[in-house]
Amino acid sequence: MENMDDTSGSSFEDMGELHQRLREEEVDADAAAAEEEDGEFLGMKGFKGQLSRQVADQMWQAGKRQASRAFSLYANIDILRPYFDVEPAQVRSRLLESMIPIKMVNFPQKIAGELYGPLMLVFTLVAILLHGMKTSDTIIREGTLMGTAIGTCFGYWLGVSSFIYFLAYLCNAQITMLQMLALLGYGLFGHCIVLFVTYNIHLHALFYVFWLLVGGLSTLRMVAVLVSRTVGPTQRLLLCGTLAALHMLFLLYLHFAYHKVVEGILDTLEGPDIPPMQRVPRDVPAALPAARLSAIVLNATAKAVAVTLQSH
């Protein structure tokens, strides 16, 4: 019996120890699971921190590249500075020289290697053309008046300069693209004078006089410079003839495309409902003898305007 009691007591003790051991193992397993969860959380947190550092580093590198690009752009602008470093007195003298044809074509004539004067002349031509478009009530269906004026003037300057430079390369003329831009840019000084006068004084006869004199002088100046830098009569004829034709025709285009049509005078005399081809200038009766001279002048002016419009 005593042996049975001892055995039963030891078995109860063994069961208690086993139960305690199982609880300890469960606690250890729970602790290990908690550590694994903590590790996973810390790993996710570390990944997010690494990702944020990478994003910050990329943003820093992008900002650094933009800053270096800005500095390089300033350096490129600094490269263009010599082409615009010119005194106003030099620009004034070159403007006057652009209207005086040269006689000596046996050796290459000097061409200004700057773009300040030509660029200002192109902008001046844009302003004059915009004035003519506004006074002639020009309607642009697609785009604006400013965009049309800028596109026309800069398109002619850059496009014709590139085309003439290509012909000069084919004709073996001694001229660079920069010199061609300067030569054609200063050649627009005559166009500015002609258009400024004829846009405000609407007489076709006056325009033709200015077209031949002022526009012809500026064209002859450019032709003489190209002749001095080109060898061979055929090459000279091809190059200079093309430049002269384009330059003079461009002036005609600017005048007749955007000049002010003097139909308002006839509208006041005959009325806006009469077609232009049926308008006949009528005599304005003079109410007083003192006003007879002014009436005669007004009648003659109306007849001249009608004849001009019918001829065009």
C-alpha positions as CSV (number, residue, x, y, z in Angstrom):
1,M,0.0,0.0,0.0
2,E,2.8,2.3,0.9
3,N,4.4,1.5,-2.4
4,M,1.2,2.2,-4.2
5,D,0.8,5.6,-2.5
6,D,4.3,6.5,-3.4
7,T,3.8,5.5,-6.9
8,S,0.5,7.4,-7.2
9,G,2.1,10.5,-5.6
10,S,5.1,10.4,-8.0
11,S,2.7,10.0,-11.0
12,F,0.8,13.1,-9.9
13,E,4.1,15.0,-9.6
14,D,5.1,13.9,-13.1
15,M,1.8,15.0,-14.5
16,G,2.3,18.5,-12.9
17,E,5.8,18.8,-14.3
18,L,4.6,17.8,-17.7
19,H,1.8,20.3,-17.7
20,Q,4.2,23.0,-16.5
21,R,6.6,22.1,-19.3
22,L,3.8,22.3,-21.9
23,R,2.8,25.7,-20.6
24,E,6.4,26.9,-20.8
25,E,6.7,25.6,-24.4
26,E,3.5,27.5,-25.3
27,V,4.9,30.7,-23.7
28,D,8.1,30.2,-25.6
29,A,6.2,29.6,-28.9
30,D,4.1,32.8,-28.3
31,A,7.3,34.7,-27.6
32,A,8.9,33.4,-30.7
33,A,5.8,34.3,-32.8
34,A,5.8,37.8,-31.2
35,E,9.5,38.2,-32.1
36,E,8.9,37.1,-35.6
37,E,6.0,39.6,-36.0
38,D,8.3,42.3,-34.5
39,G,11.0,41.4,-37.0
40,E,8.5,41.6,-39.9
41,F,7.3,45.0,-38.7
42,L,10.8,46.2,-38.3
43,G,11.7,44.9,-41.7
44,M,8.8,46.6,-43.3
45,K,9.6,49.8,-41.5
46,G,13.2,49.5,-42.7
47,F,12.2,48.9,-46.3
48,K,10.0,52.0,-46.2
49,G,12.8,54.1,-44.7
50,Q,15.2,52.8,-47.4
51,L,12.6,53.6,-50.1
52,S,12.1,57.2,-48.8
53,R,15.9,57.7,-48.7
54,Q,16.1,56.5,-52.4
55,V,13.3,58.9,-53.4
56,A,15.0,61.8,-51.5
57,D,18.3,61.0,-53.2
58,Q,16.6,60.9,-56.6
59,M,15.0,64.3,-56.0
60,W,18.3,65.7,-54.9
61,Q,20.0,64.4,-58.1
62,A,17.2,65.8,-60.3
63,G,17.5,69.2,-58.7
64,K,21.3,69.1,-59.1
65,R,20.9,68.3,-62.8
66,Q,18.5,71.1,-63.3
67,A,20.8,73.5,-61.5
68,S,23.7,72.4,-63.7
69,R,21.5,72.7,-66.8
70,A,20.6,76.3,-65.8
71,F,24.3,77.1,-65.3
72,S,25.1,75.6,-68.7
73,L,22.3,77.6,-70.3
74,Y,23.7,80.8,-68.9
75,A,27.1,79.7,-70.3
76,N,25.5,79.2,-73.7
77,I,23.9,82.7,-73.5
78,D,27.3,84.0,-72.6
79,I,28.6,82.5,-75.8
80,L,26.0,84.5,-77.8
81,R,27.0,87.7,-76.1
82,P,29.8,88.8,-78.6
83,Y,27.2,88.8,-81.4
84,F,25.1,91.4,-79.6
85,D,28.0,93.5,-78.2
86,V,27.8,96.6,-80.4
87,E,27.7,100.3,-79.9
88,P,24.7,102.4,-81.0
89,A,27.0,104.5,-83.1
90,Q,28.1,101.5,-85.1
91,V,24.5,100.4,-85.6
92,R,23.6,103.8,-86.9
93,S,26.6,103.9,-89.3
94,R,25.7,100.4,-90.6
95,L,22.1,101.4,-91.2
96,L,23.3,104.3,-93.3
97,E,25.8,102.1,-95.2
98,S,23.0,99.6,-96.0
99,M,21.4,102.2,-98.3
100,I,24.6,103.1,-100.1
101,P,25.7,100.6,-102.9
102,I,29.4,99.9,-103.1
103,K,31.4,100.3,-106.4
104,M,34.5,98.2,-105.6
105,V,33.6,94.6,-106.1
106,N,37.1,93.3,-107.0
107,F,37.8,92.2,-103.5
108,P,35.5,90.8,-100.8
109,Q,33.7,93.5,-98.9
110,K,33.4,93.4,-95.1
111,I,30.2,92.3,-93.5
112,A,29.3,93.0,-89.9
113,G,29.4,89.9,-87.8
114,E,26.7,90.9,-85.3
115,L,23.0,90.3,-84.9
116,Y,21.8,93.2,-82.8
117,G,21.0,95.5,-85.6
118,P,19.4,92.9,-87.8
119,L,17.3,91.6,-85.0
120,M,16.1,95.1,-84.0
121,L,15.2,95.8,-87.7
122,V,13.2,92.6,-87.9
123,F,11.3,93.6,-84.7
124,T,10.7,97.1,-86.2
125,L,9.4,95.6,-89.4
126,V,7.0,93.4,-87.2
127,A,5.7,96.6,-85.5
128,I,5.2,98.4,-88.8
129,L,3.5,95.4,-90.4
130,L,1.2,95.1,-87.4
131,H,0.3,98.7,-87.7
132,G,-0.5,98.2,-91.4
133,M,-2.6,95.1,-90.6
134,K,-4.6,97.0,-88.0
135,T,-5.3,100.0,-90.2
136,S,-6.4,97.8,-93.1
137,D,-8.8,95.9,-90.9
138,T,-7.1,92.6,-91.7
139,I,-8.9,89.5,-90.4
140,I,-6.9,86.4,-89.5
141,R,-9.0,83.3,-89.4
142,E,-6.4,81.2,-87.7
143,G,-4.0,82.8,-85.3
144,T,-3.5,86.4,-84.3
145,L,-2.2,89.6,-86.0
146,M,0.9,89.6,-83.8
147,G,1.7,85.9,-84.6
148,T,1.1,86.5,-88.3
149,A,3.4,89.5,-88.3
150,I,6.2,87.8,-86.4
151,G,5.9,84.6,-88.5
152,T,6.1,86.6,-91.7
153,C,9.1,88.8,-90.8
154,F,11.1,86.2,-89.0
155,G,10.2,83.5,-91.5
156,Y,11.5,85.7,-94.4
157,W,14.7,86.7,-92.5
158,L,15.6,83.2,-91.4
159,G,14.2,81.3,-94.4
160,V,15.7,83.5,-97.2
161,S,19.0,83.8,-95.3
162,S,19.2,80.0,-95.2
163,F,18.2,79.6,-98.8
164,I,20.7,82.2,-100.1
165,Y,23.4,80.7,-97.9
166,F,22.7,77.3,-99.5
167,L,23.0,78.9,-103.0
168,A,26.2,80.6,-101.9
169,Y,27.6,77.3,-100.9
170,L,26.7,75.8,-104.3
171,C,28.2,78.9,-106.1
172,N,31.3,78.8,-103.9
173,A,30.7,82.2,-102.4
174,Q,32.8,83.3,-99.5
175,I,30.1,84.0,-96.9
176,T,29.0,82.4,-93.6
177,M,25.6,82.0,-92.2
178,L,26.1,84.7,-89.6
179,Q,27.2,87.1,-92.3
180,M,24.2,86.2,-94.4
181,L,21.9,86.9,-91.5
182,A,23.5,90.3,-90.9
183,L,23.5,91.3,-94.5
184,L,19.8,90.4,-95.1
185,G,18.9,91.9,-91.7
186,Y,20.4,95.3,-92.5
187,G,18.8,95.1,-96.0
188,L,15.4,95.2,-94.3
189,F,16.1,98.9,-93.3
190,G,14.8,100.0,-96.7
191,H,11.7,97.9,-96.3
192,C,11.0,99.6,-92.9
193,I,11.3,103.0,-94.5
194,V,9.1,102.2,-97.4
195,L,6.3,100.5,-95.4
196,F,6.3,103.1,-92.7
197,V,5.7,105.9,-95.3
198,T,3.3,104.1,-97.5
199,Y,1.2,102.6,-94.7
200,N,0.4,106.2,-93.6
201,I,0.3,107.9,-97.0
202,H,-1.9,105.6,-99.2
203,L,-0.7,106.5,-102.7
204,H,0.4,103.7,-105.0
205,A,2.5,106.1,-107.1
206,L,4.4,107.1,-104.0
207,F,4.9,103.5,-103.1
208,Y,6.3,102.6,-106.5
209,V,8.8,105.5,-106.3
210,F,9.9,104.5,-102.8
211,W,10.0,100.8,-103.9
212,L,12.4,101.6,-106.8
213,L,14.5,104.1,-104.9
214,V,14.8,103.0,-101.3
215,G,14.1,99.3,-101.8
216,G,16.4,99.3,-104.9
217,L,19.3,100.9,-103.0
218,S,19.2,98.4,-100.2
219,T,18.9,95.6,-102.7
220,L,21.8,96.9,-104.7
221,R,23.9,97.1,-101.6
222,M,23.4,93.4,-100.8
223,V,23.9,92.4,-104.4
224,A,27.2,94.3,-104.6
225,V,28.5,92.6,-101.4
226,L,27.6,89.2,-102.8
227,V,29.2,90.0,-106.1
228,S,32.4,90.9,-104.4
229,R,32.4,87.5,-102.6
230,T,31.4,85.3,-105.6
231,V,33.7,84.2,-108.5
232,G,32.2,83.5,-111.9
233,P,29.6,85.4,-113.9
234,T,27.1,82.6,-113.9
235,Q,27.3,82.1,-110.2
236,R,27.0,85.8,-109.6
237,L,23.9,86.0,-111.8
238,L,22.2,83.1,-110.1
239,L,23.0,84.2,-106.6
240,C,22.4,87.9,-106.9
241,G,19.4,87.6,-109.2
242,T,17.7,85.3,-106.7
243,L,18.4,87.5,-103.8
244,A,17.3,90.7,-105.6
245,A,14.0,89.1,-106.8
246,L,13.1,87.7,-103.4
247,H,13.9,91.0,-101.6
248,M,11.9,93.2,-104.0
249,L,9.0,90.9,-104.3
250,F,8.8,90.6,-100.5
251,L,8.4,94.3,-100.3
252,L,5.6,94.2,-102.9
253,Y,3.9,91.4,-100.9
254,L,4.0,93.3,-97.6
255,H,2.5,96.4,-99.2
256,F,-0.3,94.9,-101.3
257,A,-1.2,92.2,-98.7
258,Y,-1.7,94.6,-95.8
259,H,-2.1,98.1,-97.3
260,K,-5.1,100.2,-96.5
261,V,-7.7,100.2,-99.3
262,V,-9.2,103.7,-99.7
263,E,-12.8,102.6,-100.1
264,G,-14.0,104.6,-97.1
265,I,-13.9,107.8,-99.2
266,L,-16.1,106.4,-101.9
267,D,-18.4,105.0,-99.3
268,T,-19.0,108.5,-98.0
269,L,-19.6,109.8,-101.5
270,E,-21.8,107.1,-103.0
271,G,-22.8,104.9,-100.1
272,P,-21.6,101.4,-99.0
273,D,-24.2,99.4,-100.9
274,I,-22.8,100.2,-104.4
275,P,-20.4,97.7,-105.8
276,P,-16.8,99.0,-106.2
277,M,-16.7,98.6,-110.0
278,Q,-19.9,100.7,-110.4
279,R,-18.8,103.7,-108.3
280,V,-18.5,106.9,-110.3
281,P,-17.1,110.0,-108.6
282,R,-19.7,112.7,-108.6
283,D,-19.3,116.4,-108.6
284,V,-19.7,118.2,-105.2
285,P,-21.6,121.4,-105.8
286,A,-20.0,124.5,-104.4
287,A,-22.5,126.4,-102.3
288,L,-20.3,129.6,-102.1
289,P,-18.0,131.2,-104.7
290,A,-15.2,131.1,-102.1
291,A,-15.5,127.3,-101.7
292,R,-15.3,126.7,-105.5
293,L,-11.5,126.0,-105.4
294,S,-11.9,123.4,-102.6
295,A,-14.7,121.7,-104.4
296,I,-12.7,121.4,-107.6
297,V,-9.8,119.9,-105.6
298,L,-12.1,117.4,-103.9
299,N,-13.7,116.4,-107.2
300,A,-10.3,115.8,-108.8
301,T,-9.2,113.8,-105.8
302,A,-12.3,111.6,-105.8
303,K,-11.9,110.9,-109.5
304,A,-8.2,110.0,-109.1
305,V,-9.0,107.6,-106.3
306,A,-11.8,105.9,-108.4
307,V,-9.5,105.5,-111.3
308,T,-6.8,104.0,-109.1
309,L,-9.2,101.5,-107.5
310,Q,-10.6,100.5,-110.9
311,S,-7.1,99.9,-112.3
312,H,-6.3,97.6,-109.3
